[in-house]
Structures are given as C-alpha cells and as structure tokens.
Amino acid sequence: MEHHPFAQRKSLEERLADEARVLRAQAKLLRPGAVREAALRKARQTETGAHINQWLNSPGLRPPTP
C-alpha cells in the first residue's frame, strides 16, 4: 500500500458538501450569466458525487451475482 503524505481530516462526503456550499455562496454573489450557471452546475455535480459516494458505501449495496 502506498504511503500518503497526509491523512484526510474530513470524509469525501463532507469535503464535497463543503465545496457545494462554497460554490452556492459564490453563485449568490454573481450576476446571472454563464459564470453563475457554471458555479451552480458544479455545486450540483459535487452534491451528486456526495450522494453517489454515500450510496456506494451503504451497507445495503451488494455486488452483482454471476
């Protein structure tokens, strides 16, 4: 196993949620337009990533059976 130079203090889900909050806060300060829409899109993508990560790590998820 490869040694990583630092340990993550927060879970991936927490980091993605934090990033989504920051992006939404930034978007609120922007005027309507492409830059604002891009920030909102990225926020939605990070939220989706957090949900997918949560789903993948759920105890109910089972591998496919052959």
C-alpha positions in Angstrom: 0.0 0.0 0.0 1.3 3.4 -0.9 2.0 5.9 1.9 0.2 9.2 1.6 1.9 12.3 2.9 -1.2 13.4 4.9 -4.4 11.9 6.2 -7.8 13.4 5.3 -9.4 15.1 8.2 -12.8 15.0 6.6 -14.6 12.3 4.7 -15.1 12.7 0.9 -18.8 13.3 1.5 -18.0 16.2 3.9 -15.5 17.7 1.6 -17.9 17.6 -1.3 -20.7 19.1 0.8 -18.4 21.9 1.9 -17.4 22.6 -1.8 -21.0 22.7 -2.8 -21.8 25.2 -0.1 -18.9 27.4 -1.1 -19.9 27.3 -4.8 -23.5 28.1 -4.0 -22.4 31.1 -1.8 -20.2 32.3 -4.6 -23.0 31.9 -7.1 -25.3 34.1 -5.0 -22.8 36.9 -5.3 -22.6 36.7 -9.1 -24.9 38.3 -11.6 -27.0 36.0 -13.8 -24.9 34.6 -16.6 -22.6 31.8 -17.7 -20.2 32.1 -14.8 -23.0 31.9 -12.2 -24.6 28.9 -14.0 -21.2 27.2 -14.1 -20.8 27.6 -10.3 -24.4 26.3 -9.7 -23.7 23.3 -12.1 -20.5 22.5 -10.3 -22.4 22.7 -6.9 -25.0 20.2 -8.2 -22.2 17.9 -9.5 -20.5 17.9 -6.1 -23.8 17.2 -4.4 -24.4 14.3 -6.8 -20.9 13.0 -6.1 -21.6 13.0 -2.4 -24.9 11.1 -2.9 -23.2 8.6 -5.1 -20.4 8.1 -2.6 -22.9 7.6 0.2 -24.8 5.1 -1.9 -21.7 3.2 -2.9 -20.6 3.0 0.8 -24.0 1.9 2.1 -24.2 -1.4 3.8 -27.2 -2.5 1.7 -25.3 -2.3 -1.6 -24.3 -5.8 -2.7 -22.0 -6.9 -5.6 -23.7 -8.4 -8.6 -24.0 -12.2 -8.5 -22.8 -14.2 -11.5 
